[in-house]
Amino acid sequence: MFVDSHCHINFPDLVADLDGKLANMRANKVSHALVVSVNQPDYPSVLALAAQHDNLFASVGVHPDYEDTIEPTVEWLVSEAQHPKVIAIGETGLDYYRLEGDLEWQRERFRVHIRAAQQTGLPLIIHTRSASADTIRILREEGQGKVNGVMHCFTESWEVAQQAMELGFYISFSGIVTFKKAEELKEVAKLVPLERMLIETDSPYLAPMPFRGKTNEPAWVKHVAEHIADLRGISVAEVAEATTRNFFTLFAKAGPLQ
């Protein structure tokens, strides 16, 4: 049994064939998926999917790439997090790769999400790209050891992974780990303890090999698990068991693993 810890199945290219995507999940032994919020206008579609399907969960948050959008407040995040199917805050974080100039608004938005996580006790879903130093710094300043979560779609160094784990965060690997040129990331995937690892698709993006370039979907998270198992010289079942258990440990509001 696998769990896709991060997807955007509410996006148009997936939700148009939702029944098909859910059937593919079942066929590939993907039992659950976390549908992740990226902005306030689209958040209702995230919540609706989670509310309508027992095996889907939701997060609430605003992605750092969305510059011209409604700015979240701590109050809004905390209020929406009361819904029983909302199990995380995010995705949030910093992205200095796509945007340039004065990005203080990104850092302030990140702090807002951390404060909401503190108030709700829910884990954070962190997006960081070309911004790991500031991401870790702000987590230390604002979180003060009182928040945890996951570094989603991890592409950073082993040193950054260690710093994140010291703060109580899990490390999640996406289809990127299957790419031939992702040599450094493959080494990180060998080193991260299984008890601190999650797997994800980030669909519709980043389809794993052998589907690279196609529209990704939650069913393909098993290929991430298979590649990690191959890298580590262990069984796929071991990766599946650990990452599924970790999902329900971190996102405790999802309920106990059945």
C-alpha positions in Angstrom: 0.0 0.0 0.0 1.3 3.4 -1.0 0.2 7.0 -0.1 0.8 10.0 -2.3 1.7 12.6 0.3 1.4 15.6 -2.1 -0.7 16.0 -5.3 -2.8 18.6 -7.1 -5.5 16.3 -8.3 -7.9 19.3 -8.3 -6.0 20.9 -11.2 -8.0 20.8 -14.5 -5.9 18.2 -16.3 -6.5 15.7 -13.5 -9.9 16.5 -12.2 -11.4 16.2 -15.7 -10.9 12.4 -15.4 -11.2 12.1 -11.6 -12.9 8.7 -11.7 -10.2 7.4 -13.9 -7.4 8.7 -11.7 -9.0 7.3 -8.6 -9.4 3.9 -10.3 -5.7 4.0 -11.3 -4.8 4.6 -7.7 -6.8 1.6 -6.6 -5.2 -0.5 -9.4 -1.7 0.5 -8.2 -2.4 0.0 -4.5 -2.3 3.8 -3.7 -4.7 3.9 -0.8 -4.7 7.7 0.0 -3.6 11.0 -1.3 -3.2 14.5 0.2 -4.5 17.2 -2.2 -2.5 20.3 -1.5 -3.7 23.9 -1.6 -1.8 26.5 -3.6 -4.0 29.6 -3.4 -7.1 30.9 -1.8 -9.4 31.1 -4.9 -8.7 27.4 -5.7 -8.8 26.2 -2.1 -12.6 25.3 -2.2 -12.0 22.8 -5.0 -9.3 21.1 -2.8 -11.6 20.9 0.1 -14.5 19.7 -1.9 -12.5 16.7 -3.3 -11.4 15.8 0.2 -14.9 16.1 1.6 -16.3 13.9 -1.2 -13.8 11.0 -1.0 -12.8 9.1 2.1 -9.3 8.4 0.8 -8.4 12.0 -0.1 -7.3 14.7 2.4 -6.7 18.4 2.0 -4.3 21.1 3.1 -4.9 24.9 3.4 -2.3 27.4 2.3 -0.9 29.7 -0.4 2.2 28.8 -2.4 5.1 31.2 -2.5 5.0 31.4 -6.3 1.6 33.1 -6.3 2.6 36.8 -6.1 -0.6 38.5 -7.2 -3.2 36.7 -5.1 -5.3 37.0 -2.0 -2.8 37.1 1.0 -3.6 34.6 3.7 -4.0 35.6 7.3 -3.3 33.5 10.3 -7.0 33.8 11.2 -8.1 32.4 7.8 -5.7 29.5 7.9 -6.7 28.6 11.4 -10.4 28.8 10.6 -10.2 26.6 7.5 -8.0 24.1 9.4 -10.9 23.3 11.6 -12.5 21.2 8.9 -12.0 17.5 9.7 -10.5 16.7 6.3 -7.9 19.5 6.5 -4.8 17.8 7.9 -1.9 20.2 7.1 -0.9 23.9 6.6 0.6 24.7 3.2 2.0 24.4 0.9 4.2 27.3 2.0 7.8 28.3 2.0 10.2 30.2 -0.2 11.1 30.2 -3.9 13.9 32.4 -5.1 14.2 30.5 -8.4 11.2 31.7 -10.3 10.8 35.2 -8.8 13.3 38.0 -8.3 13.4 41.4 -6.6 12.3 42.2 -3.1 10.8 38.9 -1.9 10.1 40.0 1.7 6.4 39.4 1.0 7.3 35.7 0.5 9.1 35.5 3.8 6.2 37.2 5.6 3.7 34.9 4.1 5.8 32.0 5.2 5.8 33.3 8.7 2.0 33.6 8.7 1.8 29.9 7.8 4.2 28.9 10.6 2.2 30.8 13.1 -1.0 29.1 11.9 0.7 25.7 12.3 1.6 26.6 15.8 -1.9 27.6 16.7 -3.5 24.5 15.1 -0.9 21.9 15.9 -1.0 20.8 12.2 2.2 20.0 10.2 3.6 22.3 7.6 4.1 21.4 3.9 7.3 23.2 2.9 8.2 24.2 -0.6 11.8 25.5 -0.9 13.8 26.2 -4.1 17.0 28.2 -4.2 16.1 29.4 -0.7 17.1 26.7 1.7 19.2 28.9 4.0 16.3 31.4 4.6 13.8 28.5 4.8 15.7 26.9 7.7 16.4 30.2 9.3 12.8 31.3 9.4 11.7 27.9 10.6 14.1 28.2 13.5 13.0 31.8 14.3 9.3 31.3 14.0 8.8 27.6 14.8 11.2 27.5 17.8 11.0 23.7 17.7 7.2 23.8 18.1 6.2 22.9 14.5 6.9 20.0 12.3 6.0 18.9 8.8 7.5 17.8 5.5 10.1 19.2 3.1 8.1 18.3 0.0 9.6 17.5 -3.4 13.0 17.6 -1.8 15.8 18.6 -4.2 18.4 20.0 -1.7 21.6 18.7 -0.3 22.1 16.1 2.5 23.2 18.9 4.8 19.8 20.7 4.3 18.0 17.4 4.8 19.8 16.9 8.1 19.0 20.4 9.3 15.3 19.9 8.4 15.2 16.6 10.2 16.7 18.1 13.3 13.8 20.5 13.3 11.4 17.6 13.2 10.6 17.5 9.5 10.2 14.6 7.2 11.8 14.4 3.7 9.6 13.7 0.8 10.8 12.4 -2.6 9.0 13.0 -5.9 9.6 11.6 -9.4 12.7 13.8 -9.7 14.6 11.1 -7.8 14.1 8.8 -10.7 15.6 11.1 -13.2 19.0 10.0 -14.6 20.8 13.3 -13.8 19.5 13.6 -10.2 22.7 12.0 -8.9 23.0 14.1 -5.7 19.4 13.6 -4.8 19.7 9.8 -5.3 22.5 9.9 -2.7 20.2 11.8 -0.3 17.5 9.2 -0.8 20.0 6.5 0.3 20.8 8.4 3.5 17.5 9.6 4.8 16.3 7.2 7.5 13.2 5.3 6.3 11.4 6.5 9.4 11.7 10.1 8.2 10.8 9.6 4.6 7.7 10.3 2.5 6.9 9.8 -1.2 4.8 11.9 -3.5 4.0 12.7 -7.1 3.4 16.5 -7.0 1.0 15.6 -9.9 0.3 16.8 -12.5 4.0 17.7 -12.5 7.2 15.7 -12.4 6.1 12.4 -13.7 8.6 9.7 -12.7 10.5 7.5 -15.1 9.3 5.8 -17.3 6.5 8.4 -17.7 8.7 11.6 -17.7 7.1 14.3 -19.8 3.6 13.0 -19.4 0.9 14.3 -17.0 1.6 12.9 -13.6 -1.0 11.3 -11.4 -1.1 9.8 -7.9 -1.1 6.2 -9.1 2.5 6.7 -10.3 3.9 7.3 -6.8 4.7 3.6 -6.7 7.4 4.2 -9.2 9.1 6.6 -6.8 9.0 3.9 -4.1 10.4 1.3 -6.5 13.3 3.5 -7.4 14.1 4.3 -3.8 14.0 0.6 -2.9 16.4 -0.1 -5.8 18.8 2.6 -4.7 18.8 1.3 -1.1 18.8 -2.4 -2.0 15.7 -3.1 -0.1 12.2 -4.4 -1.0 9.5 -2.1 -2.4 7.2 -3.4 0.4 9.6 -2.0 3.0 9.5 1.4 1.4 5.8 1.3 1.1 5.2 0.2 4.7 7.5 2.9 6.1 6.3 5.8 4.0 2.6 4.9 4.6 3.2 4.6 8.3 5.1 7.9 8.3 2.2 9.6 6.5 -0.3 8.7 9.2 2.2 9.5 12.0 3.0 13.0 10.7 -0.6 13.8 9.5 -2.1 12.4 12.6 -5.4 14.2 12.0 -6.0 11.8 9.0 -6.7 9.1 11.6 -4.9 5.9 12.5 -3.5 3.7 9.7 -6.1 1.0 9.0 
